[in-house]
Amino acid sequence: MKIEIIKCLSDNFSYLIFEEETNTVSIVDPSVFIPCDEVIKKYNKLDFILNTHHHADHVDGNIALKKKYNSKIIGFEDDKDRIPGIDILLKNSQRQKIGNLTFKTIFIPGHTIGHIAFYFEREKIVFTGDTLFSLGCGRVFEGTHTDMFNSLNKLKILPPETKVYCGHEYTKSNLNFCLKYDPNNSMLKKKSIEINSKIKNDLPTIPTTIGEELKTNIFLRYDDDDIKLALNLKDSSDEEVFSKLRDLKDVF
């Protein structure tokens, strides 16, 4: 499984997946046609388009790519009227093959009510769209804070070595937020050096891993006593702490 990161728009990531054994080419969340097609042209085919959710900055390349390559578009069944050109409707926990690769559909609402992740269990790779970011999580637009909290909990139990490919390059802003409310986290300070080096050299800060995020991503560390104290929420529930963090990030 070969993954190519495609930078789109100002801060979006699309991902080309190449499975060599069956020569299967897929793309995750094609934001726009031209930058995605520049990478796809090297393979001269595109078998599948995988959409994590319906937002325009994740699906605007769908129709033009489908028209050029006769691709099949895959998305969640609840988004059948919102994902342009959708062909294959997925259910929660459904397993779907693309060539010799198999992913599991993980339903993770919150950012939108039809958001999913694509989890390649054998390869230990997950595409999380706008739900789990490096050091952050997505804004809650269509769902609720409870939805997002529960969705993140579905992702945080994946094996720690699982590589996370998210939808945006938000890591620097997320880092600054995490450092504000988790300033004594030594792992976070160490990660900040790596992040700043990558940004300085114009390199993507992803993939990250579930294990790294558990140690550094404040939105997965809502049960940490130091964070609760920093928020004056010592006796609050995990979900209350998470909700406070999400509200603070919205105005950060």
Secondary structure, 3 states (H helix, E strand, C coil): CEEEEEEECCCEEEEEEEECCCCEEEEECCCCHHHHHHHHCCCCCCCEEECCCCCHHHHCCHHHHHHHHCCEEEEEHHHCCCCCCCCEEECCCCEEEECCEEEEEEECCCCCCCCEEEEECCCCEEEEECCEECCEECCCCCCCHHHHHHHHHHHHCCCCCCEEEECECCHHHHHHHHHHHCCCCHHHHHHHHHHHHHHHCCCCCCCEEHHHHHHHCHHHCCCCHHHHHHCCCCCCCHHHHHHHHHHHHHCC
